[in-house]
């Protein structure tokens, strides 16, 4: 291999967060190791999901449905220039493209699995057994289901090809048990997310939160994320200065508005903020809440909100789902999933001795730096790539 190894990160859809965030974290870790990195991906929407650093080498190709997607694949194959191809997610538009590239270039492929894609379609219960008539419709009609590059039929095929990758990285134990590979948990930029750089009182004042005890959820509400359980807990505690601050809101549907209609007295909604502003926003929290419910989807996930709170030395209140207890260790507060009564008790416990809770937060930051920082991520990636040499 060349002295300066180049890695091509392939993202199936740069128009959404579905792989974009993971790719950006991997890019930071690979840059720390001295690798040259390019990001390539399809745009199935009108624009990029987020801001890309100016120094990033980024190449996009317009995405489309089959059969036109074959032309899109041809275009992106001509752009791939890395010595190692790193596909984000077992999607046809990332891993499938990487395997096609491998056929003629012989360049090694790493597959990163940061979610169980099939879980969104029923997991192992999903099967495709169409009649001949239905199969013809799905293939031939302009809006036929099999014309979608991300149809679960193709996802299931990609899962069967995981062993064709030269290396696999995952970020939760659920995914490791299912697909094997090396655990590379999401890393946090603990230099940016450093509580020493921010003043909580000033942050609360800046975002209109000075009068409240703030439980913060820095993410998009979805039913499986358990915010209803926190809101029911606030009903039980019934102290008007306690507020659930939702940062960003849902880009998927009107679920956050449904929450507000029922529990509006407990909710304060803040807009989306750029990544470099988020530490200042999180600084305003008294508690960061990650109340995941126990579902096939959540068991496979590593909620980035955990390390938002940990890196900022905040008390983190979460549920015993997936890897969350392992990630927090003894540095956070845990409740059973879908249990508002336990969540209420933990909220009261934290505010009864906020000094102790903040000491736990300091321990959480130390744990985050050791195990869940960009530097920790880079250290593991170094050994993964060394095996390909």
Protein Blocks (a to p, Z undefined) as FASTA:
>chain_A
ZZbdcdddddfblkbmnhjlmmmmmmmmmmmnopacddddddfbfbdfbdcdfklccddd
dddddfklmmmmmmmmmmpccfbdcdehjafklmmmmmmmmmmnopacddddfbdfklmn
opjmpccdddfklmmmmmmpmklfklpmkbfklmmmmmmmmmmpfbdcdfbfklmmmngp
jdddddddfklmccklpcfklmmmmnopmmpccddddddddfklommmmmmmmmmnopak
bccddehiaakbmmlmmmmmmmmmmpccdddddfklmmmmmmmpmbdcdfbccdfklmmp
ccfklmmmmmnopacddddehjllmmnmmmbccddehilklmmmmmmmmmmmmmlmmmmm
mmmmmmmmmmmcfklmmmmmmmmmmmmZZ
